[in-house]
Amino acid sequence: MGRLSWRLATVAEVRPETGRVVTLALEVPGWDGHLPGQHVDVRLTAEDGYQAERAYSIASSPDGSRVELAVERLEDGEVSPYLAGELRAGDQLELRGPVGGYFVWEPDRGGPLLLVAGGSGVVPLMAMLRRRAAAGSQVPARLLYSSRTLEDVIFREELERLAAAEDGLTVTYALTRAQPAGWTGYARRIDAVMLEEVGWRPGERPLAYVCGPTRLVEAVAGHLVALGHDPSRVRTERFGPTGVP
Ligand SMILES: Cc1cc2nc3c(=O)[nH]c(=O)nc-3n(C[C@H](O)[C@H](O)[C@H](O)COP(=O)(O)OP(=O)(O)OC[C@H]3O[C@@H](n4cnc5c(N)ncnc54)[C@H](O)[C@@H]3O)c2cc1C
């Protein structure tokens, strides 16, 4: 079966990540693997035949046997409240993929890596970091991750564990809406100054991957190019129309 045909996946596990985000671990018969950064298309069919399709990045490293997605529930959304609210282990859904060949990274592509995420935009970047760790790669990597609050940070424990390994990964959060008492980190949206402070110098020729809400992605990519980064080394993935966080 080709990667562009629809296939039936079974939900093996549903894991809450934050109050609004769940990881769906899927068993996908015949899955041929994927590259970190790729996504799948998910299709839901209602009893009356109405269908809705959405794209979801793959969160897992290709090293595991399951395909994991991490879906944020948007209260007024059509598809995400079902995926991140109703689905249970044993349920099935249709998907096709993996899709995408541009927003991908494997350790042999080198670095240094600059990963910039807004909200659920961290999902494909997490696949890259999980792959980096599983491969024992020491490619220097910096993640700058914007969330509304600390509680909204997806994969927080795992990110902290990965950063604690001291193998060349740093993780920096920007909390845009509320900060815990005593927070000394960034408390605003990602801007050019932050990218200069956290990121690499243009002369270090980082490979940048920027993912999240459309407005954040466009702002960050614009700042990086204005700071002197080579546009051909700035890759972007836009998740949706809104400007938050
Ligand atoms: C390549 C790609 C990968 C993606 N990967 C992920 C992922 O890993 N995890 C994930 O949770 N989502 C991801 N998305 C977004 C996802 O495809 C859906 O757009 C999202 O789940 C909303 O769908 P919905 O049917 O619930 O909302 P809709 O019914 O489509 O929209 C409801 C409301 O939410 C707004 N909206 C739509 N999309 C977004 C968004 N992304 N952010 C904020 N507001 C939005 C709409 O303007 C509308 O007001 C990805 C999108 C793309 C293009």
Ligand as a Chemical Component Dictionary entry (heavy atoms), coordinates in Angstrom:
data_LIG
# 
_chem_comp.id                   LIG 
_chem_comp.type                 NON-POLYMER 
_chem_comp.pdbx_formal_charge   0 
_chem_comp.three_letter_code    LIG 
# 
loop_
_chem_comp_atom.comp_id 
_chem_comp_atom.atom_id 
_chem_comp_atom.alt_atom_id 
_chem_comp_atom.type_symbol 
_chem_comp_atom.charge 
_chem_comp_atom.model_Cartn_x 
_chem_comp_atom.model_Cartn_y 
_chem_comp_atom.model_Cartn_z 
_chem_comp_atom.pdbx_ordinal 
LIG C1  C1  C 0 1.564   20.352 8.358  1  
LIG C2  C2  C 0 0.680   20.559 9.568  2  
LIG C3  C3  C 0 0.957   19.878 10.743 3  
LIG C4  C4  C 0 0.139   20.049 11.874 4  
LIG N1  N1  N 0 0.459   19.388 13.017 5  
LIG C5  C5  C 0 -0.289  19.565 14.139 6  
LIG C6  C6  C 0 0.064   18.913 15.362 7  
LIG O1  O1  O 0 1.069   18.168 15.452 8  
LIG N2  N2  N 0 -0.746  19.112 16.441 9  
LIG C7  C7  C 0 -1.852  19.919 16.392 10 
LIG O2  O2  O 0 -2.550  20.043 17.415 11 
LIG N3  N3  N 0 -2.191  20.568 15.244 12 
LIG C8  C8  C 0 -1.451  20.396 14.121 13 
LIG N4  N4  N 0 -1.799  21.037 12.956 14 
LIG C9  C9  C 0 -3.067  21.797 12.911 15 
LIG C10 C10 C 0 -4.214  20.859 12.547 16 
LIG O3  O3  O 0 -4.072  20.429 11.203 17 
LIG C11 C11 C 0 -5.592  21.522 12.648 18 
LIG O4  O4  O 0 -5.577  22.726 11.916 19 
LIG C12 C12 C 0 -5.995  21.834 14.080 20 
LIG O5  O5  O 0 -6.037  20.615 14.844 21 
LIG C13 C13 C 0 -7.378  22.508 14.116 22 
LIG O6  O6  O 0 -8.330  21.656 13.521 23 
LIG P1  P1  P 0 -9.849  21.710 13.975 24 
LIG O7  O7  O 0 -10.641 20.916 12.978 25 
LIG O8  O8  O 0 -9.991  21.326 15.417 26 
LIG O9  O9  O 0 -10.200 23.229 13.889 27 
LIG P2  P2  P 0 -11.000 23.963 12.693 28 
LIG O10 O10 O 0 -12.441 23.540 12.757 29 
LIG O11 O11 O 0 -10.259 23.743 11.421 30 
LIG O12 O12 O 0 -10.826 25.449 13.129 31 
LIG C14 C14 C 0 -11.463 25.946 14.324 32 
LIG C15 C15 C 0 -10.914 27.293 14.720 33 
LIG O13 O13 O 0 -9.543  27.193 15.072 34 
LIG C16 C16 C 0 -8.752  27.996 14.220 35 
LIG N5  N5  N 0 -7.562  27.178 13.924 36 
LIG C17 C17 C 0 -7.406  26.266 12.934 37 
LIG N6  N6  N 0 -6.193  25.701 13.005 38 
LIG C18 C18 C 0 -5.563  26.250 14.065 39 
LIG C19 C19 C 0 -4.287  26.072 14.670 40 
LIG N7  N7  N 0 -3.384  25.216 14.168 41 
LIG N8  N8  N 0 -3.992  26.800 15.765 42 
LIG C20 C20 C 0 -4.885  27.639 16.296 43 
LIG N9  N9  N 0 -6.097  27.866 15.758 44 
LIG C21 C21 C 0 -6.442  27.187 14.659 45 
LIG C22 C22 C 0 -9.580  28.278 13.025 46 
LIG O14 O14 O 0 -9.257  29.534 12.451 47 
LIG C23 C23 C 0 -10.969 28.319 13.626 48 
LIG O15 O15 O 0 -11.212 29.554 14.247 49 
LIG C24 C24 C 0 -0.984  20.907 11.816 50 
LIG C25 C25 C 0 -1.248  21.596 10.622 51 
LIG C26 C26 C 0 -0.446  21.438 9.525  52 
LIG C27 C27 C 0 -0.762  22.194 8.266  53 
# 
loop_
_chem_comp_bond.comp_id 
_chem_comp_bond.atom_id_1 
_chem_comp_bond.atom_id_2 
_chem_comp_bond.value_order 
_chem_comp_bond.pdbx_ordinal 
LIG C1  C2  SING 1  
LIG C2  C3  SING 2  
LIG C2  C26 DOUB 3  
LIG C3  C4  DOUB 4  
LIG C4  N1  SING 5  
LIG C4  C24 SING 6  
LIG N1  C5  DOUB 7  
LIG C5  C6  SING 8  
LIG C5  C8  SING 9  
LIG C6  O1  DOUB 10 
LIG C6  N2  SING 11 
LIG N2  C7  SING 12 
LIG C7  O2  DOUB 13 
LIG C7  N3  SING 14 
LIG N3  C8  DOUB 15 
LIG C8  N4  SING 16 
LIG N4  C9  SING 17 
LIG N4  C24 SING 18 
LIG C9  C10 SING 19 
LIG C10 O3  SING 20 
LIG C10 C11 SING 21 
LIG C11 O4  SING 22 
LIG C11 C12 SING 23 
LIG C12 O5  SING 24 
LIG C12 C13 SING 25 
LIG C13 O6  SING 26 
LIG O6  P1  SING 27 
LIG P1  O7  DOUB 28 
LIG P1  O8  SING 29 
LIG P1  O9  SING 30 
LIG O9  P2  SING 31 
LIG P2  O10 DOUB 32 
LIG P2  O11 SING 33 
LIG P2  O12 SING 34 
LIG O12 C14 SING 35 
LIG C14 C15 SING 36 
LIG C15 O13 SING 37 
LIG C15 C23 SING 38 
LIG O13 C16 SING 39 
LIG C16 N5  SING 40 
LIG C16 C22 SING 41 
LIG N5  C17 SING 42 
LIG N5  C21 SING 43 
LIG C17 N6  DOUB 44 
LIG N6  C18 SING 45 
LIG C18 C19 SING 46 
LIG C18 C21 DOUB 47 
LIG C19 N7  SING 48 
LIG C19 N8  DOUB 49 
LIG N8  C20 SING 50 
LIG C20 N9  DOUB 51 
LIG N9  C21 SING 52 
LIG C22 O14 SING 53 
LIG C22 C23 SING 54 
LIG C23 O15 SING 55 
LIG C24 C25 DOUB 56 
LIG C25 C26 SING 57 
LIG C26 C27 SING 58 
# 
